[in-house]
Amino acid sequence: MNNNSNTKQNTISIYPILSVNFVGTLGFSIVLPFLVFLVTKWGGNALIYGIMGATYSIFQLIGAPILGKWSDKIGRRKVLLLSQAGTLLSWVILLVAFFLPVNSLLSVNSSLLGEFTLTLPLLVLFLARAADGLTGGNISVANAYLADISSDNNRNANYGKMSIASNLGFVLGPAIAGVLGATALAEILPVTAALIISAVATALIIVKLPESNRCAVSKHPDANNVSKVFGQELKPCYEIKSAKKVSLGEILKLNNMKHILGIYFLIMLAFNFFYIAFPVYAVKTLNWNVTQTGIFFTVLSLLMVIVQGPVLSRLSKKCSDTFLMTVGSVVLVFGFYSFATTNITMIYIAAALMALGNGLMWPSTMSALSKAAGDRYQGAVQGYAGSGGAIASIIGLVVGGVLYGFLENTIFIMSAIIISLTVLLSLSLLIKNKA
């Protein structure tokens, strides 16, 4: 990390981007607990729920690399504002769906696809997720922003704080959803709350978030500028090399990048098998209602906050990113495997293992990815990582939706097997870095 990056860390506070991340996550997490109820209420099944989730990822696959490169060129702040505006629009579209007639447009009854009915509100829900996905580069751009203002010494801890901000949103969101969803307005009130919160996040970006990418806010220096004569570091800001088209092949040539992107992809794949299967499993097999589902996700997120706060803060000072990635992956294997049960106590033990494993592994993976990207390729790498994650999400959500009909809770064992591959990749990376 160069001196300029260290200067940024001293002058730009981490708290505005943490606030934006928290508020954005809070809005989505309010809707998350009853999203599966909306899908089934409007005629869908597990497969439709998976395809609905994949719709976001498909459009994110298109938008994330573009937004990532734009953030290198025109600035992180402007792209974050565009992304948040897209999320705000998506909540407006979803709110409209509640006032449409639930008329059957198409009915399907298949041994492979299951039984579902396509209705007008369900189509509008797909449109809302597509709008959010197309501008869904906010996560990758926020990660690039964090990399801009971090140094090698505090990078892992900062990504831990970013994860804490997200998980605090997931702690409060489901709890708020449970309270608001119990009113006479049912799901309408939580969606309205998500819309308002998204507007607050947009306002935070406008008012509180400074630009982190120095090169994006610098103008072309005059050829006779005296600073150039005295060797000031102006050249990177008007060449903006990272804003040029950067191929995936060029990115993969970066040190450790193949391993890290492979780990990133597998993590997203395993978790999307879980996220498509568990809400349906909770409703259909465990017979949980919105409140019980919200409590589970609140507890899970609260445990992650504990791990990513004091636990990760201490361990990141003593252990390398790759070591924490390896240990976290091993714990996650046992966590996913433990979900394959109907015992409620065991399910919460599995949640604790997931919180510990993911709390150690994910911030460390993001830190390693950021270090491998360096200053030059930060936005492009985060964009490609977002695209890889979107592909993993599409596969996990669609295939998981189909497989759940056959495997039910044993699908969680598939997530455990996938994470076992990340153990091997992390261990390989750990040995390589020590050699």
Secondary structure as UniProt FT lines:
FT   HELIX           3..11
FT   HELIX           15..41
FT   TURN            42..43
FT   HELIX           46..73
FT   HELIX           76..97
FT   TURN            98..99
FT   STRAND          104..110
FT   TURN            111..113
FT   STRAND          114..119
FT   HELIX           120..134
FT   HELIX           138..148
FT   TURN            152..154
FT   HELIX           155..181
FT   TURN            184..187
FT   HELIX           188..208
FT   HELIX           214..217
FT   TURN            223..224
FT   HELIX           226..229
FT   TURN            230..231
FT   HELIX           235..239
FT   HELIX           241..243
FT   HELIX           248..252
FT   TURN            255..256
FT   HELIX           257..284
FT   HELIX           290..306
FT   HELIX           307..311
FT   HELIX           312..318
FT   HELIX           321..338
FT   HELIX           344..373
FT   TURN            374..377
FT   HELIX           378..407
FT   HELIX           408..410
FT   HELIX           411..434
//
